Amino acid sequence: MARANLVLVVLLLLGTTEATAQVAKVDSPTWMTDLTALGYPAHPSESFSKTFGVPPTKLVFADPEHLVATFISSDPGIPSEREGRPDSFKLRLHAVVFDSRTGKVGTKRDWLTPNPNDGVVAGHNGKVVIRAGDLFTINDTTLEALKDKDTAPNHAANEGLFKIFTSPTGHFLLLEFLRGGGWEYTWMDAENLETVHSFSDNIFPVSISDKEILGWRRVTPREIEFVIRSQDAPGRVIPLAKYRSNEMIFVNQDTFVIESGNFLPLIQTDGTVIETIRPHTHDSLSRVTPSADGKRFAFTGSSIRNKSEFLSPHEQWEYVRRVIVYDVSAHTFVCDLKVRHSAKNQEFPLALSPNGSILAFLDGETLEVYQLPAAAEPHP
């Protein structure tokens, strides 16, 4: 066992990427805009905040020219006698389409929605899929609805859609449903909202590619195993327990990243370690977000206080401090950008254009978009 651990450490050290000399200089955003001018709820009511927390803002590129942002607000008015209950609010889902090169607003819409977590879930080939409750709609970049589908027309109380996973290309979705006390899954083609395959499993998915699901199963009360399975096969076990992290994200069809504190192992789907990405920062690294072509991915670096309070996550404080982009094919860092207005434990949306040439993220209430430099020569 000691020898195996030593071999693992050597592999990690050999794969470590140094950051300083390879990070390109990106001086300022190509464009930026204050979303509050478009209806963004910068200061929601205290009752709204206590009921829903901070509903997530979502960013997705429909194609290289169009960036779509969605966010939730509450209709103003007199609170009902059911104040503080979710059904006492009229939630509105806002969608805004930007020209990703100039920041010009092309189309914006808003409509009532039942769920504070609703919004855009995928972008692919000039279209986006937007969720509003159980209803999924394909929209073009004018926000015209092209097709919709009710994903849970007959669910009982305390049942229904629980979670959504999107492949890096935006071509496929995995829908996780709670039904009858068990978990059921639907593999959906985002191009047409048709079901490709449905199955039941005791797997806990964490990420999908266009063809496989990455997740974990509980073997004993104290032991789990990591599994990669296809849509219609039970899968294979991969040895990842040493990383002590369940946060794994596909960056392309054959490779995934493990969020392991202040380093990111890049691993093939057979379990082989390709390299370990280790920026020159002590920040906690997370929110890995790939480009659709699988050649780059963005991630955040955060300072976290009270890390030891793992049994009391509400006592942990996270502040996003930076956004870093890494080029997988060139084995080099593309940029390291400062985040200046992140609030404590704030959701932090970010997106990369399909070819990884444009980065977008929300810093406070300001949407910032950066044109990224081409990758440097491959680093050995």
Secondary structure, DSSP 8 states (H G I E B T S, - for coil): -HHHHHHHHHHHHHHEE--GGG-----S-SEEEEGGGGT--SS--HHHHHHH-----EEEEEETTEEEEEEEEE--S---TTTTSGGGS-EEEEEEEEETTT--EEEEEEEE-S-TT-EEEEEETTEEEEEETTEEEEEETT--EEEEEES-TT--TT-EEEEEEE-TTSSEEEEEEEETTEEEEEEEETTTTEEEEEEE-S-EEEEE-SSEEEEEEEEETTEEEEEEEETTS--EEE--GGG----EEEEETTEEEE--SS-EEEEETTS-EEEEE--S--SEEEEEEE-TTSSEEEEEEEEEE-TT-TT-GGG-EEEEEEEEEEETTTTEEEEEEE-----TT----EEE-TTS-EEEEEETTEEEEEE-----S---
